[in-house]
Every structure is written in C-alpha cells, then in structure tokens.
Amino acid sequence: MVLRAPIHFVALTGEPVHAPLVLATIGAFHTRLILDTGSDVHLITTEVAQAAGLPLAAVDAGTDHSGATLDSWVVGDAAVALDEGEGQASLLLHEVVAIPSPAAFARQGIGGILSPQRLHGTAFAVIDEIDDELVLLDAPVGELPGWLRARHASPEILTLDRRPGDDRPIVQAGIEPHPAVPVLVNTGGRRTEFEPASVPGLEAGAAERIGTGVSGAAVLGAPAGRQVLRLGEHLVGVPALMLRAGMADPPAMIGQDVLRGTVVAIGPDASTPVFWQVEVV
C-alpha cells in the first residue's frame, strides 16, 4: 500500500457536498481537493497556485461539465501533501492546470480537483465510499479483487473493461432495455446522466437545473425516474436518471447518486479494468 487517507463529504462551511474530498496542503496552503475520476487532469484554482508560489504559464481555453468554456493556465508539476495521509502522504502531481476559482469552491474551501487514477504512476486508486477512505494500492491487477473482497466481503465486485487509451474510466453500460454505450464512472458528478439519443423513447419530465460547471454555468437535465443500468450480465439500480442533451463523448456517466456507498478501483493504465464493488439487482 502506497497511501491511505480519509475522505470527507463536508465542506469548510459544514455544508454537505456530493463529491469525495481529501484535506491537502499545496505549498503552505491548506485546502480541500475533490477526488474526481471524471477528470483526466489535476486542477487547482489560480488563487491556490498563487498562494503556493506556483507559476502560471500559457493561457488556454477548456470546457467544463456544462459545456461552457473557461480560461486555464499550465502549472506543470506541483507537490501536494494529504494532511491526514498515512504512508507516502506527499505526492508529485504532473501536468497540473489552474482555473479561476468557482464561487462554490471559494465558499466551501475547495482548492481544486484531483484525478485519482493519475496520483501515482503504477498504483490503483481505491475510492472506498463504504469506509470513506482513499487507498493507493500498488499491486498486480489480478490481486485487486481479492484485496477488495478481504476489505469488504460484500457487495459483489464487477470487473469492467475500460476504453483503451483514455485517462478517464470509461466502460460500456446501458439503461435497460437499451443497448450499451460508453459511460464515464464519475465520482465528481452529482447525478447519473444519459444523452437522450442513447435511450430513445424514454419519457422524461421538464428540464431542470441539476448542477453547476466549474465555469459557473448551469447544467440542465430532465428527470426520467428510477431505472436499471446494465453492465454486461449485471444490473444496478439508478434511483433517478437524468437525461442531459448535448453530452458528447462519452454520452453518459454514472454519478455519485449511484457511486455513494460503493467502492471503485481505477489504475493509471487504461488497459486495466475498472473494479466496482456495488449491490446488484
């Protein structure tokens, strides 16, 4: 084991948050960082970068969860220490990007986003939302199921093939009875969302605000009620599916409404599977 650290679901203000957080220090700046498997880069706010004395290089434009564009700056490498970590609590983050601090981040004491699967060159990131702990486990891929089962005898462990060549954990899944599509396993996302074209004919209500991108732009989705997600031979309940128009690649994601209370293990090598310990129906 490389590292273990508790994860939290409470902001600096005491208000609950949907995504897992770790307490961290960058430079001499103490903050909270989101563990977001849906991100293929590490992000920190420009305010944290400046407070930590990190350089901001060339400006670029990116897009957030809402599809809105926002400016970003290349930081490069940055050292981070997990304040409550045991083991190798200090890590060197590569290819870090800085963005202006979203209003919610500033209010909640959140300084950025970590891509868990990119925290270590060879270790799996185990995001245990049963025991609320992050573990970096440097072990052969064949040993992961046994290690997870020794930690939690249940629920069942699903082994999901991952899209090759993508730093994000993208697997194949579909809403019953529709065919499978590429789906992002996204611990940073609040809701489970599918592009309407991937579930033709599925009825949904009027569009409503279901979240906010880091740019501050609203994320809109239409509620489609309780559904069942098929992953190969396994079925997983979705309490309240959202249909969101404009999802591109991938056209769907599994969010924290389903991931909370489960365990996800993702490695830095996209040729290795995603392990998901979850109740099946």
DOBA-394529 format. One record per residue (C-alpha): residue number from 0; residue in three letters; chain; x, y, z. Coordinates in steps of 0.02 Angstrom, whole numbers, plus 32768, in hexadecimal, padded with zeros to 4 digits. Example, Ala and Ser with C-alpha at 12.3 -4.5 7.8 and 13.67 -1.06 7.14 Angstrom:
BEGIN
SITE     k     r   c      x      y      z
SITE     0   Ala   A   8267   7F1F   8186
SITE     1   Ser   A   82AC   7FCB   8165
//
This chain:
BEGIN
SITE     k     r   c      x      y      z
SITE     0   Met   A   8000   8000   8000
SITE     1   Val   A   8045   80AA   7FCD
SITE     2   Leu   A   7FCC   811B   8029
SITE     3   Arg   A   7F29   8120   8087
SITE     4   Ala   A   7EC6   81BB   80B9
SITE     5   Pro   A   7E15   81DC   80F6
SITE     6   Ile   A   7D9A   822C   807F
SITE     7   His   A   7D16   82A9   80B4
SITE     8   Phe   A   7C6F   82E6   8074
SITE     9   Val   A   7C68   8389   80D6
SITE    10   Ala   A   7CA8   8433   809B
SITE    11   Leu   A   7D05   84B4   8104
SITE    12   Thr   A   7C5E   8506   8127
SITE    13   Gly   A   7C16   8465   816F
SITE    14   Glu   A   7B9F   844E   80DD
SITE    15   Pro   A   7B97   83A1   808D
SITE    16   Val   A   7BE2   8387   7FE0
SITE    17   His   A   7BBE   82FB   7F66
SITE    18   Ala   A   7C71   82D5   7F31
SITE    19   Pro   A   7CFC   8287   7F9B
SITE    20   Leu   A   7D7C   8301   7FE2
SITE    21   Val   A   7E2A   82EE   802D
SITE    22   Leu   A   7E82   836D   809C
SITE    23   Ala   A   7F23   83A4   8048
SITE    24   Thr   A   7FB1   8422   804B
SITE    25   Ile   A   7FFE   846F   7FAF
SITE    26   Gly   A   8096   84D8   7FDA
SITE    27   Ala   A   8063   851A   8084
SITE    28   Phe   A   7FAC   852B   8053
SITE    29   His   A   7F2E   84B8   80A8
SITE    30   Thr   A   7E94   848D   8042
SITE    31   Arg   A   7E18   8407   800E
SITE    32   Leu   A   7E27   83AB   7F69
SITE    33   Ile   A   7D9F   8349   7F0E
SITE    34   Leu   A   7DC4   8296   7ED8
SITE    35   Asp   A   7D7B   829A   7E29
SITE    36   Thr   A   7D93   81FF   7DBD
SITE    37   Gly   A   7D3C   825C   7D30
SITE    38   Ser   A   7DD0   82D3   7D20
SITE    39   Asp   A   7E67   82A0   7CBA
SITE    40   Val   A   7ED1   832D   7D04
SITE    41   His   A   7EF5   8375   7DAF
SITE    42   Leu   A   7EA8   8421   7DC5
SITE    43   Ile   A   7ECD   84A6   7E47
SITE    44   Thr   A   7E87   8554   7E53
SITE    45   Thr   A   7EF3   85E7   7E1F
SITE    46   Glu   A   7EE1   8629   7ED1
SITE    47   Val   A   7F2D   8589   7F19
SITE    48   Ala   A   7FB7   858A   7E95
SITE    49   Gln   A   7FE5   863D   7EBE
SITE    50   Ala   A   7FDE   8620   7F7A
SITE    51   Ala   A   8050   8587   7F64
SITE    52   Gly   A   80CB   85EA   7EF8
SITE    53   Leu   A   80AC   8580   7E5D
SITE    54   Pro   A   80C7   85CE   7DB1
SITE    55   Leu   A   8037   85E7   7D39
SITE    56   Ala   A   8072   85CC   7C87
SITE    57   Ala   A   8017   85D7   7BE0
SITE    58   Val   A   7F5C   85F6   7BE6
SITE    59   Asp   A   7EE9   857B   7B8E
SITE    60   Ala   A   7E2D   8560   7B7F
SITE    61   Gly   A   7DD2   84C3   7BB8
SITE    62   Thr   A   7D21   8489   7BD5
SITE    63   Asp   A   7CC9   8452   7C74
SITE    64   His   A   7C3C   83D9   7C9C
SITE    65   Ser   A   7BBA   8456   7C5C
SITE    66   Gly   A   7C14   8469   7BB6
SITE    67   Ala   A   7C44   851D   7BDD
SITE    68   Thr   A   7CF3   855B   7BB5
SITE    69   Leu   A   7D6A   85A0   7C38
SITE    70   Asp   A   7E1C   85DD   7C3C
SITE    71   Ser   A   7EA3   856F   7C86
SITE    72   Trp   A   7F5E   857D   7CA6
SITE    73   Val   A   7FE7   84FA   7C9F
SITE    74   Val   A   803B   84E2   7D48
SITE    75   Gly   A   80A1   8445   7D24
SITE    76   Asp   A   80DB   83DD   7DB7
SITE    77   Ala   A   809E   8404   7E67
SITE    78   Ala   A   80BD   83AD   7F0D
SITE    79   Val   A   8026   8385   7F79
SITE    80   Ala   A   801F   833A   8027
SITE    81   Leu   A   7F83   82E4   8066
SITE    82   Asp   A   7F70   8328   8116
SITE    83   Glu   A   7F24   828A   8160
SITE    84   Gly   A   7F84   8210   80F3
SITE    85   Glu   A   7FE1   8178   8132
SITE    86   Gly   A   8072   8133   80CE
SITE    87   Gln   A   80B2   819C   803C
SITE    88   Ala   A   8049   8234   8069
SITE    89   Ser   A   80AA   82A8   7FF4
SITE    90   Leu   A   808D   8293   7F3A
SITE    91   Leu   A   80CC   82ED   7EA0
SITE    92   Leu   A   8040   831C   7E2B
SITE    93   His   A   806A   8328   7D72
SITE    94   Glu   A   801D   8396   7CEB
SITE    95   Val   A   7FBB   83FE   7D67
SITE    96   Val   A   7F43   8480   7D20
SITE    97   Ala   A   7F03   851C   7D7A
SITE    98   Ile   A   7E55   8566   7D65
SITE    99   Pro   A   7DFE   85FD   7DB2
SITE   100   Ser   A   7DAC   85CD   7E56
SITE   101   Pro   A   7CF3   85A4   7E41
SITE   102   Ala   A   7C85   8600   7EBE
SITE   103   Ala   A   7C53   855B   7F10
SITE   104   Phe   A   7D09   8528   7F25
SITE   105   Ala   A   7D34   85CD   7F7A
SITE   106   Arg   A   7C9F   85C0   7FEF
SITE   107   Gln   A   7CBF   8509   801B
SITE   108   Gly   A   7D7C   8514   8031
SITE   109   Ile   A   7D9E   84A5   7F9A
SITE   110   Gly   A   7E42   84C7   7F41
SITE   111   Gly   A   7E37   8453   7EAD
SITE   112   Ile   A   7E1C   83A5   7E65
SITE   113   Leu   A   7E89   830B   7E67
SITE   114   Ser   A   7E80   8286   7DE0
SITE   115   Pro   A   7E93   81EE   7E54
SITE   116   Gln   A   7ECB   8176   7DCC
SITE   117   Arg   A   7F5D   81EC   7DA6
SITE   118   Leu   A   7F9D   8201   7E58
SITE   119   His   A   8020   8177   7E47
SITE   120   Gly   A   807B   812C   7DB3
SITE   121   Thr   A   804E   8077   7DD8
SITE   122   Ala   A   7FD5   8070   7E6C
SITE   123   Phe   A   7F1A   8057   7E62
SITE   124   Ala   A   7EB1   80E0   7EB1
SITE   125   Val   A   7E2F   808B   7F1F
SITE   126   Ile   A   7DA2   8104   7F4B
SITE   127   Asp   A   7D47   80AB   7FD7
SITE   128   Glu   A   7CA1   8102   7FF6
SITE   129   Ile   A   7C6E   807A   8073
SITE   130   Asp   A   7CFA   809F   80EF
SITE   131   Asp   A   7D19   814E   80A7
SITE   132   Glu   A   7DD0   8137   8080
SITE   133   Leu   A   7E48   8151   7FEF
SITE   134   Val   A   7ECA   80C8   7FD9
SITE   135   Leu   A   7F57   80C6   7F5A
SITE   136   Leu   A   7F7F   800E   7F42
SITE   137   Asp   A   8016   7FDB   7EDC
SITE   138   Ala   A   7FEC   7F25   7EB5
SITE   139   Pro   A   7FD9   7EB5   7E1C
SITE   140   Val   A   7F30   7EC9   7DC9
SITE   141   Gly   A   7F05   7E12   7DEE
SITE   142   Glu   A   7F13   7E31   7EA8
SITE   143   Leu   A   7E97   7EC1   7EAE
SITE   144   Pro   A   7DF6   7E5A   7EBC
SITE   145   Gly   A   7E3B   7DF3   7F4C
SITE   146   Trp   A   7E79   7E8F   7FA6
SITE   147   Leu   A   7DD0   7EE4   7F92
SITE   148   Arg   A   7D73   7E49   7FCC
SITE   149   Ala   A   7DE2   7E3B   8067
SITE   150   Arg   A   7DB6   7EEF   8090
SITE   151   His   A   7CFB   7EDC   806F
SITE   152   Ala   A   7CB2   7E2C   805C
SITE   153   Ser   A   7C1E   7E7A   8002
SITE   154   Pro   A   7BD9   7EC3   7F92
SITE   155   Glu   A   7C09   7E6E   7EEF
SITE   156   Ile   A   7CA4   7EA5   7E8F
SITE   157   Leu   A   7C88   7ECF   7DD8
SITE   158   Thr   A   7D1E   7EC9   7D62
SITE   159   Leu   A   7CFD   7F45   7CD7
SITE   160   Asp   A   7D65   7F55   7C39
SITE   161   Arg   A   7DA1   8006   7C21
SITE   162   Arg   A   7DB3   806B   7B81
SITE   163   Pro   A   7E6A   805C   7B4D
SITE   164   Gly   A   7ED4   80F8   7B3E
SITE   165   Asp   A   7E64   8168   7BA9
SITE   166   Asp   A   7E9A   81A9   7C54
SITE   167   Arg   A   7DE4   81AE   7C87
SITE   168   Pro   A   7D8C   810E   7CC0
SITE   169   Ile   A   7D12   80F0   7C32
SITE   170   Val   A   7CB5   804A   7C2E
SITE   171   Gln   A   7C24   8001   7BCC
SITE   172   Ala   A   7B77   8009   7C1C
SITE   173   Gly   A   7AC3   8029   7BEB
SITE   174   Ile   A   7A1B   8055   7C34
SITE   175   Glu   A   79A8   7FBF   7C23
SITE   176   Pro   A   796F   7F8D   7BA1
SITE   177   His   A   79DD   8000   7B37
SITE   178   Pro   A   7A87   7FCB   7AF1
SITE   179   Ala   A   7B29   7FF2   7B4C
SITE   180   Val   A   7B86   8094   7B29
SITE   181   Pro   A   7C2B   80DA   7B6D
SITE   182   Val   A   7C0D   8115   7C1F
SITE   183   Leu   A   7C80   817C   7C8F
SITE   184   Val   A   7C94   8142   7D44
SITE   185   Asn   A   7C93   81EF   7D92
SITE   186   Thr   A   7CAD   820A   7E4D
SITE   187   Gly   A   7CA9   82C5   7E2D
SITE   188   Gly   A   7BFA   82C0   7DE2
SITE   189   Arg   A   7B5E   82D7   7E4B
SITE   190   Arg   A   7AE2   8276   7DE1
SITE   191   Thr   A   7ADF   81E4   7D66
SITE   192   Glu   A   7AC1   8230   7CBB
SITE   193   Phe   A   7AA1   81ED   7C0C
SITE   194   Glu   A   7A95   8246   7B66
SITE   195   Pro   A   79DE   8236   7B2D
SITE   196   Ala   A   7A14   81EB   7A86
SITE   197   Ser   A   7A60   8157   7AE3
SITE   198   Val   A   79B6   812A   7B2E
SITE   199   Pro   A   793A   814F   7AA1
SITE   200   Gly   A   7885   8151   7AD7
SITE   201   Leu   A   78A9   8160   7B91
SITE   202   Glu   A   7830   81DD   7BDC
SITE   203   Ala   A   7872   826B   7C47
SITE   204   Gly   A   782F   8305   7C9D
SITE   205   Ala   A   7856   83BB   7C7E
SITE   206   Ala   A   790C   83F0   7C82
SITE   207   Glu   A   794B   8431   7D29
SITE   208   Arg   A   79F0   846B   7D72
SITE   209   Ile   A   7A4F   83D2   7DAF
SITE   210   Gly   A   7AFA   841D   7DCF
SITE   211   Thr   A   7B79   84A3   7DA9
SITE   212   Gly   A   7C18   8498   7D42
SITE   213   Val   A   7CBA   84DF   7D87
SITE   214   Ser   A   7C9D   8573   7D12
SITE   215   Gly   A   7C00   859B   7D74
SITE   216   Ala   A   7B8D   856B   7CE3
SITE   217   Ala   A   7AF2   8507   7D0B
SITE   218   Val   A   7AE5   844E   7CDE
SITE   219   Leu   A   7A34   8422   7CA7
SITE   220   Gly   A   79E5   8376   7CA5
SITE   221   Ala   A   7939   8327   7C98
SITE   222   Pro   A   7904   82A8   7D1D
SITE   223   Ala   A   78DE   81FA   7CDA
SITE   224   Gly   A   78B8   81A4   7D7F
SITE   225   Arg   A   78F9   8100   7DC5
SITE   226   Gln   A   7955   8095   7D45
SITE   227   Val   A   79C5   7FFD   7D3B
SITE   228   Leu   A   7A77   8004   7CF8
SITE   229   Arg   A   7ABC   7F6A   7CA1
SITE   230   Leu   A   7B77   7F49   7CA6
SITE   231   Gly   A   7B93   7EA6   7C48
SITE   232   Glu   A   7B31   7E22   7CA9
SITE   233   His   A   7B19   7E91   7D41
SITE   234   Leu   A   7A8D   7F09   7D6C
SITE   235   Val   A   7AA0   7FA1   7DDE
SITE   236   Gly   A   7A12   8011   7E17
SITE   237   Val   A   7A10   80CA   7DEB
SITE   238   Pro   A   79A1   812B   7E64
SITE   239   Ala   A   797D   81BF   7DF2
SITE   240   Leu   A   79C8   81C3   7D43
SITE   241   Met   A   79E3   826C   7CF0
SITE   242   Leu   A   79DF   8286   7C34
SITE   243   Arg   A   7A56   8311   7BFF
SITE   244   Ala   A   7A5A   834C   7B4C
SITE   245   Gly   A   7B01   8378   7B00
SITE   246   Met   A   7B6C   82F1   7B53
SITE   247   Ala   A   7BF2   82C9   7AD4
SITE   248   Asp   A   7C7A   824A   7AFA
SITE   249   Pro   A   7C4E   81E9   7B5F
SITE   250   Pro   A   7B90   81FB   7B51
SITE   251   Ala   A   7B6E   81C2   7C04
SITE   252   Met   A   7BB5   81C2   7CB3
SITE   253   Ile   A   7B9B   816A   7D59
SITE   254   Gly   A   7B97   81EB   7DE4
SITE   255   Gln   A   7B9C   81F1   7EA0
SITE   256   Asp   A   7AE2   81CA   7EB1
SITE   257   Val   A   7B15   8117   7E83
SITE   258   Leu   A   7BCE   8114   7EB7
SITE   259   Arg   A   7BB2   814C   7F6B
SITE   260   Gly   A   7BBC   80B4   7FDC
SITE   261   Thr   A   7C23   8050   7F5F
SITE   262   Val   A   7CDD   8034   7F3D
SITE   263   Val   A   7D34   8062   7E9A
SITE   264   Ala   A   7DE7   8030   7E6F
SITE   265   Ile   A   7E3B   8080   7DD6
SITE   266   Gly   A   7EEF   8073   7D9E
SITE   267   Pro   A   7F5B   80EA   7D39
SITE   268   Asp   A   7F66   806D   7CA9
SITE   269   Ala   A   7ECA   8075   7C3D
SITE   270   Ser   A   7EE6   7FC1   7C04
SITE   271   Thr   A   7EB9   7F85   7CB4
SITE   272   Pro   A   7E02   7F71   7CE7
SITE   273   Val   A   7D9A   7FDA   7D5C
SITE   274   Phe   A   7D67   7F7A   7DF8
SITE   275   Trp   A   7CC0   7FAD   7E41
SITE   276   Gln   A   7C7E   7F62   7EE2
SITE   277   Val   A   7BC4   7F86   7EDD
SITE   278   Glu   A   7B1C   7F38   7F09
SITE   279   Val   A   7ACE   7EE5   7E72
SITE   280   Val   A   7A14   7EC6   7E57
//
